[in-house]
Amino acid sequence: MREFDIPIYYKSNVISKVKSMRYEKDLRKKDYSPSVLDFGPVAFYIARHFGFCYGVENAIEISYKALEENPGKKIYLLSEMIHNPEVNKDLMSRGVSFIMDTSGVQLIPWEKLNTEDIVIIPAFGTTLEIQSRLNEIGLNIVKYDTTCPFVEKVWNRAAALGKLGYTIIVHGKHKHEETKATFSHSKENAPTLIVRDLEETKILGNVILGRIPDEGMSELFKVFYDRYSKNFNPKLHLEKIGVVNQTTMLATETEAIADYLRNVMIKKYGEEKIKEHFADTRDTLCYATHDNQRATVELLEKNADIAVVVGGYNSSNTSHIVELCEEKLPTYFISSANEIISENLIRHYDFHNHKEMQTENFIPKKEKVKIILTSGASCPDSIVEEVMNKLLSFFKNVRNLEDVLQKIA
């Protein structure tokens, strides 16, 4: 397992130690059950997999290397390097400026950049259109390109399928930076369309099976407005398809979309011809997203009282972990320990309605409280530990940390 050079203040004595202990016991990652930190009056169920993934650590290492190697130069990030406010604040405090925000709104005009400046490509990657603009300015966009290797894997697979005549169906949020980048790269080689969920995918299924008459096609284009490539023709371009995803989407949802479309193709063309019409792309699913989500499912097997999920509020992969937890128990989505106002009040984020809210008496009044604690892939372990310590401070007569660590289940 590669060790990345990331700032020490993103690491945690407790959380990082728990991760290390679990890794040493389970090198092949076959055990997805959580670790249990039992402090007596409160126990924390810690997910087997959470926090910084390979792509995030790689992006952080490259970004801080860019700062170290270029003193006195203007250093820019295309947009947030990862979706975590603390990491982005730290980079800004060190002089890094953002060229645009996460929705693509320009903050710094291209005209202000020159060939001596440093531009960091974020972990989500970027579009071919923006790459072209940076090349026109004369900037080196290769040296500090932090695009996640697993995102690039999706791009490469989409390109390969496009050259074989397949249309690419992208499962993702069309306004997310990664999906924008994947769409941009994919449409260079193949007709491409973005679907948000299974319900939207069923519309495509009806088109493939001839259930939507010609006059209904205008409605189809309204549904997928701004989410299909130029000259996309559903009558022609849905005969051979392959599904790829925004790597932070729910892996089970991507699999459900792919399974549905595969069955549609079998219904239309027959099982014996399925390989001619549907490409198996399961190997493009991000391992970290899969591991984190599967570990969350294992967490939910425990009889916990509440879940606390830590991460940036615009983090897609974190919101999906919250989504999974909400199905089972009261869940609080917070960005840091500062959102825990007191033992009787927590400020948390409702990602469904995109607003902050407050909940009183969020900690159950019980002899022993059981709390699920996890985070998104862009959240530092140090922030998770701060959250744990803040919650721990509300309980009396807790066990010694060293004793607890020795009894990790």
Rosetta blueprint (number, residue, H / E / L):
1 M L
2 R L
3 E L
4 F L
5 D L
6 I L
7 P L
8 I H
9 Y H
10 Y H
11 K L
12 S L
13 N H
14 V H
15 I H
16 S H
17 K H
18 V H
19 K H
20 S H
21 M H
22 R H
23 Y H
24 E H
25 K H
26 D L
27 L L
28 R L
29 K L
30 K L
31 D L
32 Y L
33 S L
34 P L
35 S E
36 V E
37 L E
38 D E
39 F L
40 G L
41 P L
42 V E
43 A E
44 F E
45 Y E
46 I E
47 A L
48 R L
49 H L
50 F L
51 G L
52 F L
53 C L
54 Y H
55 G H
56 V H
57 E H
58 N H
59 A H
60 I H
61 E H
62 I H
63 S H
64 Y H
65 K H
66 A H
67 L H
68 E H
69 E H
70 N L
71 P L
72 G L
73 K L
74 K L
75 I E
76 Y E
77 L E
78 L L
79 S L
80 E L
81 M L
82 I L
83 H L
84 N L
85 P H
86 E H
87 V H
88 N H
89 K H
90 D H
91 L H
92 M H
93 S H
94 R L
95 G L
96 V E
97 S E
98 F E
99 I L
100 M E
101 D L
102 T L
103 S L
104 G L
105 V L
106 Q E
107 L L
108 I L
109 P L
110 W H
111 E H
112 K H
113 L L
114 N L
115 T L
116 E L
117 D L
118 I E
119 V E
120 I E
121 I E
122 P L
123 A L
124 F L
125 G L
126 T L
127 T L
128 L H
129 E H
130 I H
131 Q H
132 S H
133 R H
134 L H
135 N H
136 E H
137 I H
138 G L
139 L L
140 N L
141 I L
142 V L
143 K L
144 Y L
145 D E
146 T L
147 T L
148 C L
149 P H
150 F H
151 V H
152 E H
153 K H
154 V H
155 W H
156 N H
157 R H
158 A H
159 A H
160 A H
161 L H
162 G H
163 K H
164 L L
165 G L
166 Y L
167 T E
168 I E
169 I E
170 V E
171 H E
172 G L
173 K L
174 H L
175 K L
176 H L
177 E H
178 E H
179 T H
180 K H
181 A H
182 T H
183 F H
184 S H
185 H H
186 S H
187 K L
188 E L
189 N L
190 A L
191 P L
192 T E
193 L E
194 I E
195 V E
196 R L
197 D L
198 L H
199 E H
200 E H
201 T H
202 K H
203 I H
204 L H
205 G H
206 N H
207 V H
208 I H
209 L L
210 G L
211 R L
212 I L
213 P L
214 D H
215 E H
216 G H
217 M H
218 S H
219 E H
220 L H
221 F H
222 K H
223 V H
224 F L
225 Y L
226 D L
227 R L
228 Y E
229 S L
230 K L
231 N L
232 F L
233 N L
234 P L
235 K L
236 L L
237 H L
238 L L
239 E L
240 K L
241 I E
242 G E
243 V E
244 V E
245 N E
246 Q L
247 T L
248 T L
249 M L
250 L L
251 A H
252 T H
253 E H
254 T H
255 E H
256 A H
257 I H
258 A H
259 D H
260 Y H
261 L H
262 R H
263 N H
264 V H
265 M H
266 I H
267 K H
268 K H
269 Y H
270 G L
271 E H
272 E H
273 K H
274 I H
275 K H
276 E H
277 H H
278 F E
279 A E
280 D L
281 T L
282 R H
283 D H
284 T H
285 L L
286 C L
287 Y H
288 A H
289 T H
290 H H
291 D H
292 N H
293 Q H
294 R H
295 A H
296 T H
297 V H
298 E H
299 L H
300 L L
301 E L
302 K L
303 N L
304 A L
305 D L
306 I E
307 A E
308 V E
309 V E
310 V E
311 G L
312 G L
313 Y L
314 N L
315 S L
316 S H
317 N H
318 T H
319 S H
320 H H
321 I H
322 V H
323 E H
324 L H
325 C H
326 E H
327 E L
328 K L
329 L L
330 P L
331 T E
332 Y E
333 F E
334 I E
335 S L
336 S L
337 A H
338 N H
339 E H
340 I E
341 I E
342 S E
343 E L
344 N L
345 L E
346 I E
347 R E
348 H E
349 Y E
350 D E
351 F L
352 H L
353 N L
354 H L
355 K E
356 E E
357 M E
358 Q E
359 T E
360 E E
361 N L
362 F L
363 I L
364 P L
365 K L
366 K L
367 E L
368 K L
369 V E
370 K E
371 I E
372 I E
373 L E
374 T E
375 S E
376 G L
377 A L
378 S L
379 C L
380 P L
381 D H
382 S H
383 I H
384 V H
385 E H
386 E H
387 V H
388 M H
389 N H
390 K H
391 L H
392 L H
393 S L
394 F L
395 F L
396 K L
397 N L
398 V L
399 R L
400 N L
401 L H
402 E H
403 D H
404 V H
405 L H
406 Q H
407 K L
408 I L
409 A L
